[in-house]
Amino acid sequence: MSLWGGIEAGGTKFVCAVAGDDGEILAETTFPTTVPDQTVERAIEFLRQQGELAAVGVGSFGPVDLIPGSPTYGTITTTPKPGWANADIVGRVRQALDVPVGFDTDVNGAALGEHRWGAAQGLDTFVYLTIGTGIGGGGMVDGRLIHGLVHPEMGHTRIPHDLNRDPFAGVCPFHGDCFEGLATGPAIEARWGQRGETLPPDHPAWELEAHYIALGVVNLVCTLSPQRVILGGGVMQQAHLFPLIRSKVQQLLNGYLKAPAILERIDEYIVPPGLGHRAGVKGAIALAQAAGHV
């Protein structure tokens, strides 16, 4: 059995794991994201201790450079996270471990993991959206991870913002009240003065949050026509959000899309990750296996 390493490089924490060919995790560690040198070296040291690896996969917060041959391939680019702009992750991992390194966004990685082992098995077109410290989106179209000019930035789409209902200006340092600026965990805390997990289920924050998430989901449904929408991340740990979002998506679409999955089986259409909180790191394992051509 081969050993595959995975690094889920998040803006708040790194999760590193080693798995076998079946994707089952054999060793795992989590630690805070501090400065690049210290954090990446800690990930490398963990993987080095696990034995001989066939490949390593890195799913990283971004934006990142995914263009092979680019002089900055494998780096984080214009992130607002202090100290991490232009940080080279792939180069350092490849140099230290001397193995193939698969690289993608953390959400595209999670989407790949969900496709192989989770809630997107058997599908060829779907979206994975994570809503937490930031909002990121990835997924597949016709069985291929979505790439292009750079990579999907679904969290920075513009959604309607009724300033009379919600005068909050938004927290995105680039766009203010984009999807990410209005609906992340930090946006909830800034708007209401306390962290989302401390708010009761009947707090008005959740009705507004579901409204914004539903708007974002409807844009993706109309643009990409996914066979399923998977919603992960810390904010979506509030399970009572799912029924609110599903109902609002149906209301916003207003019967326009005559798809039974939306009209009759919405509970199976908008779902949590099948891999739970491990979607990201198992996605990194899947990226490693892709780099090793398994």
C-alpha positions as CSV (number, residue, x, y, z in Angstrom):
1,M,0.0,0.0,0.0
2,S,1.3,3.5,-0.9
3,L,1.2,6.4,1.6
4,W,-0.2,9.7,0.5
5,G,0.3,13.0,2.3
6,G,-2.2,15.8,2.4
7,I,-2.0,19.4,3.6
8,E,-5.1,21.5,4.0
9,A,-3.6,24.9,4.2
10,G,-6.3,27.1,5.8
11,G,-6.1,30.7,6.8
12,T,-6.8,29.8,10.4
13,K,-5.3,26.4,10.7
14,F,-3.3,23.7,8.8
15,V,-4.6,20.1,8.8
16,C,-2.1,17.5,7.7
17,A,-2.7,13.8,7.2
18,V,-1.3,10.6,5.7
19,A,-3.7,8.1,4.2
20,G,-3.5,4.8,2.3
21,D,-4.8,4.0,-1.2
22,D,-8.4,3.8,0.1
23,G,-8.2,7.3,1.5
24,E,-8.5,6.2,5.1
25,I,-6.5,8.5,7.3
26,L,-3.7,6.8,9.2
27,A,-2.1,9.9,10.9
28,E,-3.3,13.4,11.3
29,T,-2.4,16.7,13.0
30,T,-3.8,20.2,13.3
31,F,-2.0,23.4,14.2
32,P,-2.6,27.2,13.9
33,T,-1.6,29.1,10.8
34,T,1.0,31.5,12.0
35,V,3.8,32.8,9.7
36,P,4.6,31.0,6.5
37,D,8.1,29.7,7.3
38,Q,7.1,28.3,10.6
39,T,3.7,26.8,9.5
40,V,5.0,25.2,6.3
41,E,8.0,23.7,8.0
42,R,5.8,22.2,10.7
43,A,3.7,20.6,8.0
44,I,6.8,19.2,6.3
45,E,8.2,17.8,9.5
46,F,4.9,16.0,10.3
47,L,4.8,14.4,6.8
48,R,8.5,13.5,7.0
49,Q,7.9,11.5,10.2
50,Q,5.2,9.3,8.6
51,G,7.5,7.3,6.3
52,E,8.1,7.3,2.6
53,L,5.3,9.1,0.7
54,A,4.3,8.5,-2.9
55,A,3.1,12.1,-3.3
56,V,1.7,15.0,-1.4
57,G,-1.4,17.1,-2.1
58,V,-1.8,20.7,-1.0
59,G,-5.2,22.4,-0.9
60,S,-4.6,26.0,0.0
61,F,-6.5,29.2,0.9
62,G,-6.0,31.8,-1.8
63,P,-5.9,33.4,-4.2
64,V,-3.2,31.1,-5.5
65,D,-1.2,30.6,-8.7
66,L,-2.3,27.3,-10.3
67,I,-0.7,27.9,-13.7
68,P,2.1,25.3,-14.4
69,G,5.2,27.0,-15.7
70,S,4.4,30.3,-14.1
71,P,7.3,31.7,-12.1
72,T,4.9,32.0,-9.1
73,Y,3.2,28.6,-9.5
74,G,2.5,27.1,-6.1
75,T,2.3,30.4,-4.3
76,I,-0.4,32.3,-2.5
77,T,-0.8,35.6,-4.3
78,T,-3.0,38.6,-3.2
79,T,-4.4,37.2,0.1
80,P,-5.4,39.8,2.7
81,K,-3.9,37.5,5.4
82,P,-0.9,39.4,6.8
83,G,2.5,37.9,5.8
84,W,1.2,35.3,3.4
85,A,1.2,37.2,0.1
86,N,3.7,35.5,-2.2
87,A,4.3,32.6,0.2
88,D,5.6,29.6,-1.7
89,I,4.1,26.3,-0.4
90,V,4.5,23.9,-3.2
91,G,8.2,24.7,-3.9
92,R,9.1,24.2,-0.3
93,V,7.2,20.9,0.1
94,R,8.6,19.5,-3.1
95,Q,12.2,20.5,-2.2
96,A,12.0,19.1,1.3
97,L,10.3,15.8,0.5
98,D,11.3,15.2,-3.1
99,V,7.9,13.8,-4.2
100,P,5.3,14.9,-6.7
101,V,3.0,17.6,-5.3
102,G,-0.6,18.1,-6.3
103,F,-1.9,21.6,-5.8
104,D,-5.2,23.4,-6.0
105,T,-7.4,25.6,-3.9
106,D,-8.7,24.3,-0.6
107,V,-12.2,24.2,-2.0
108,N,-11.4,22.5,-5.2
109,G,-9.4,20.0,-3.2
110,A,-12.4,19.4,-0.9
111,A,-14.6,19.1,-4.0
112,L,-12.3,16.4,-5.3
113,G,-12.5,14.6,-2.0
114,E,-16.3,14.7,-1.9
115,H,-16.3,13.4,-5.5
116,R,-14.1,10.4,-4.6
117,W,-15.4,9.5,-1.1
118,G,-18.3,11.9,-0.1
119,A,-21.5,13.6,-1.1
120,A,-20.6,14.0,-4.8
121,Q,-19.9,10.4,-5.7
122,G,-21.3,9.5,-9.0
123,L,-21.8,13.1,-10.1
124,D,-19.9,14.9,-12.8
125,T,-21.1,18.5,-12.2
126,F,-21.4,19.9,-8.7
127,V,-20.4,22.8,-6.5
128,Y,-18.7,22.7,-3.1
129,L,-19.0,26.0,-1.1
130,T,-17.4,26.6,2.2
131,I,-18.7,29.3,4.5
132,G,-16.5,30.1,7.4
133,T,-13.7,32.6,8.0
134,G,-14.1,33.3,4.3
135,I,-16.3,32.0,1.5
136,G,-14.7,29.8,-1.2
137,G,-16.2,27.7,-3.9
138,G,-14.9,24.9,-6.1
139,G,-16.4,22.0,-7.9
140,M,-16.5,20.0,-11.1
141,V,-18.0,20.5,-14.6
142,D,-18.2,17.4,-16.8
143,G,-15.9,15.6,-14.4
144,R,-13.1,18.1,-14.3
145,L,-12.2,20.5,-11.5
146,I,-13.1,24.0,-12.4
147,H,-10.1,26.1,-13.6
148,G,-9.6,28.9,-16.1
149,L,-8.1,32.3,-16.0
150,V,-7.2,31.7,-12.4
151,H,-9.6,29.6,-10.3
152,P,-13.2,30.1,-9.1
153,E,-13.7,32.9,-6.6
154,M,-17.3,32.2,-5.8
155,G,-17.1,34.1,-2.5
156,H,-16.5,37.4,-4.2
157,T,-19.5,37.3,-6.5
158,R,-21.9,40.3,-5.9
159,I,-25.3,39.6,-4.4
160,P,-28.2,42.0,-3.8
161,H,-27.7,44.0,-0.6
162,D,-30.7,45.9,0.7
163,L,-29.1,48.6,2.8
164,N,-32.4,49.4,4.5
165,R,-32.8,45.9,5.8
166,D,-29.1,45.4,6.5
167,P,-27.0,48.6,6.6
168,F,-23.8,46.6,7.4
169,A,-21.0,47.7,5.1
170,G,-19.4,44.3,4.8
171,V,-16.0,43.0,5.8
172,C,-14.2,42.2,2.5
173,P,-11.1,44.4,2.3
174,F,-11.4,44.3,-1.5
175,H,-15.1,44.6,-2.2
176,G,-16.9,45.5,1.0
177,D,-20.3,43.9,0.6
178,C,-19.6,41.0,-1.8
179,F,-20.9,37.5,-0.8
180,E,-17.9,36.9,1.4
181,G,-18.2,40.4,2.9
182,L,-21.7,39.9,4.0
183,A,-22.0,36.2,5.0
184,T,-18.8,34.9,6.6
185,G,-18.3,34.1,10.2
186,P,-16.4,37.4,10.7
187,A,-19.3,39.3,9.1
188,I,-21.8,37.8,11.5
189,E,-19.6,38.7,14.4
190,A,-19.0,42.3,13.2
191,R,-22.7,42.8,12.4
192,W,-24.1,41.4,15.6
193,G,-21.3,41.9,18.1
194,Q,-20.8,38.3,19.0
195,R,-19.7,35.1,17.3
196,G,-22.3,33.1,15.4
197,E,-22.0,30.0,17.5
198,T,-23.1,32.0,20.6
199,L,-26.4,33.2,18.9
200,P,-29.6,31.2,19.5
201,P,-31.3,29.5,16.5
202,D,-34.2,32.0,16.6
203,H,-31.9,35.0,16.4
204,P,-32.6,37.3,13.3
205,A,-28.9,36.8,12.3
206,W,-29.8,33.3,10.8
207,E,-32.7,34.5,8.7
208,L,-30.4,37.1,7.1
209,E,-27.5,34.7,6.8
210,A,-29.8,32.1,5.0
211,H,-31.0,34.9,2.7
212,Y,-27.4,35.7,1.6
213,I,-26.3,32.1,1.2
214,A,-29.4,31.3,-0.8
215,L,-28.7,34.3,-3.1
216,G,-25.2,33.0,-3.6
217,V,-26.4,29.4,-4.2
218,V,-29.0,30.5,-6.8
219,N,-26.4,32.4,-8.8
220,L,-24.3,29.2,-8.9
221,V,-27.3,27.0,-9.8
222,C,-28.2,29.3,-12.7
223,T,-24.6,29.7,-13.9
224,L,-23.2,26.2,-13.6
225,S,-26.3,24.0,-13.4
226,P,-24.8,21.7,-10.7
227,Q,-26.3,18.3,-10.0
228,R,-25.8,19.0,-6.2
229,V,-24.7,21.9,-4.0
230,I,-22.5,20.9,-1.0
231,L,-22.3,23.5,1.8
232,G,-19.4,23.2,4.3
233,G,-17.4,25.4,6.6
234,G,-17.8,26.6,10.2
235,V,-20.9,28.7,9.7
236,M,-22.7,25.6,8.2
237,Q,-22.2,23.8,11.5
238,Q,-25.4,25.6,12.4
239,A,-27.6,22.8,11.1
240,H,-30.7,24.9,11.4
241,L,-29.4,26.9,8.4
242,F,-30.0,24.1,5.9
243,P,-33.8,24.1,5.9
244,L,-33.9,27.9,5.8
245,I,-31.5,28.0,2.8
246,R,-33.3,25.3,0.9
247,S,-36.7,27.1,1.3
248,K,-35.2,30.4,0.2
249,V,-33.5,28.9,-2.8
250,Q,-36.9,27.4,-4.0
251,Q,-38.5,30.8,-3.4
252,L,-35.9,32.7,-5.3
253,L,-36.0,30.3,-8.3
254,N,-39.8,30.6,-8.2
255,G,-40.4,27.4,-10.2
256,Y,-38.3,28.6,-13.1
257,L,-36.1,25.5,-13.2
258,K,-38.3,22.4,-13.7
259,A,-35.9,20.1,-12.1
260,P,-37.3,17.5,-9.6
261,A,-34.0,17.7,-7.6
262,I,-35.0,21.3,-6.7
263,L,-38.8,21.1,-6.8
264,E,-39.2,17.8,-5.0
265,R,-35.9,16.7,-3.5
266,I,-34.3,19.9,-2.3
267,D,-33.1,18.1,0.9
268,E,-30.9,15.9,-1.3
269,Y,-29.8,18.7,-3.5
270,I,-28.4,21.2,-1.0
271,V,-26.4,19.0,1.5
272,P,-23.6,19.1,4.0
273,P,-20.3,17.4,3.1
274,G,-20.3,13.7,3.2
275,L,-16.8,13.8,4.6
276,G,-17.8,16.3,7.4
277,H,-14.9,18.4,8.7
278,R,-12.4,16.2,6.9
279,A,-13.5,17.2,3.4
280,G,-10.5,19.5,3.0
281,V,-7.8,17.3,4.2
282,K,-9.2,14.2,2.4
283,G,-9.4,16.4,-0.6
284,A,-5.7,17.1,-0.2
285,I,-5.1,13.3,-0.1
286,A,-7.1,13.0,-3.4
287,L,-4.9,15.8,-4.9
288,A,-1.8,13.7,-3.9
289,Q,-3.2,10.6,-5.5
290,A,-4.0,12.6,-8.7
291,A,-0.4,13.8,-8.7
292,G,0.8,10.3,-8.3
293,H,-1.7,9.1,-11.1
294,V,-3.7,6.8,-9.0
